[in-house]
Amino acid sequence: EFQCAKNFKMAKSKNHTNHNQNKKAHRNGIKRPLRKRHESTLGMDVKFLINQRYARKGNLSREESVKRYNERIASQKGKPKPVTL
């Protein structure tokens, strides 16, 4: 006559829990993502990228900078050292 238990399911009482997840995450440490050597320029500001291209072109090569350094040292030879206060 009265069929109660046939298709009856109890209501869920707990929908979500975050228990122990933080401990599990910190067991091996939360690490930052590894930075790539050269970050991609895709999606960067075009005006910035064009300016960066000209700025890089204006940089001295290693040989040129060493040459200028040696010239500067040679020009200071024989002069007294500057006084620091």
Secondary structure, DSSP 8 states (H G I E B T S, - for coil): ----SSS-----S-----TTHHHHHHSS--------SS---TTS-HHHHHHHHHHHHHS--HHHHHHHHHHHHHHHTTS------
